[in-house]
Every structure is written in C-alpha cells, then in structure tokens.
Amino acid sequence: MSIKKKVGIIRCQQTEDLCAGIVDFNVAQRGILAFQETGSVDIIGFVSCGGCPGKRVIQRVQLMLAEKADIIVFASCITKGNPFGFPCPHYKFIKKAIRKKLGNDFQIIEWTH
C-alpha cells in the first residue's frame, strides 16, 4: 500500500459563491482527471487566492507546505475558468511569484477537472 500524497488546493476567490469545490474533492479522492498520475490524494487545504491579483496566495501556499503538502494544485476555476469560462488573468504571474519565493521543491498541478 502506497502513502497518499498530500495536496493543497488554491481556488479563485470570485468563484466561492458559485462553486463548493465538490468536483475538486471528488476527483482528488478518486484519483482521476488531474490526479490520474498521483492516484487518490489527501486534501490538507482548500483555500482561495485571497482575491485579485492573488493577494494572499504565497502566504497560503506557505501554510500548506508547512503542513507537509507534497503538491499545490490550482483549481480549474483559476486555470480553465470553470464554471463561467473566465480563467484568471493573473495566473502566470501568481505561479511565477510562488516559484520565485518558495522554490521548486514541490509539484504544481495546474487544474483539477
């Protein structure tokens, strides 16, 4: 039996009223779609970016890494624009800022479903 990876999921703050994250949790638990390579994972954090342009994302990623997250996942609302078809215009900047501040010692998955 293999040890499950621990993931922290970052979502778009503007979608919180429209999406409860049910599909994100479902695909993570089942190890499908974006989690096909990792298999089923344990979600240790499910937080928003803190509002445009990702105001609190670095601090929130730091918190999840401190809790031993192996992988940081950007929910599909950020990278694909689910559920209303408008991906985050700040995503590339956010990802670059995370890598610059926190390094490359953890995996990033760029979508969930």
C-alpha positions, 0 to 999 in steps of 0.5 A, spaced: 500 500 500 502 506 497 502 513 502 497 518 499 500 524 497 498 530 500 495 536 496 493 543 497 488 546 493 488 554 491 481 556 488 479 563 485 476 567 490 470 570 485 468 563 484 466 561 492 459 563 491 458 559 485 462 553 486 463 548 493 469 545 490 465 538 490 468 536 483 475 538 486 474 533 492 471 528 488 476 527 483 482 528 488 479 522 492 478 518 486 484 519 483 482 521 476 482 527 471 488 531 474 490 526 479 490 520 474 498 520 475 498 521 483 492 516 484 487 518 490 490 524 494 489 527 501 486 534 501 490 538 507 487 545 504 482 548 500 483 555 500 482 561 495 487 566 492 485 571 497 482 575 491 485 579 485 491 579 483 492 573 488 493 577 494 494 572 499 496 566 495 504 565 497 502 566 504 497 560 503 501 556 499 506 557 505 501 554 510 500 548 506 507 546 505 508 547 512 503 542 513 507 537 509 503 538 502 507 534 497 503 538 491 499 545 490 494 544 485 490 550 482 483 549 481 480 549 474 476 555 476 483 559 476 486 555 470 480 553 465 475 558 468 470 553 470 464 554 471 463 561 467 469 560 462 473 566 465 480 563 467 484 568 471 488 573 468 493 573 473 495 566 473 502 566 470 504 571 474 501 568 481 505 561 479 511 565 477 511 569 484 510 562 488 516 559 484 520 565 485 519 565 493 518 558 495 522 554 490 521 548 486 521 543 491 514 541 490 509 539 484 504 544 481 498 541 478 495 546 474 487 544 474 483 539 477 477 537 472 
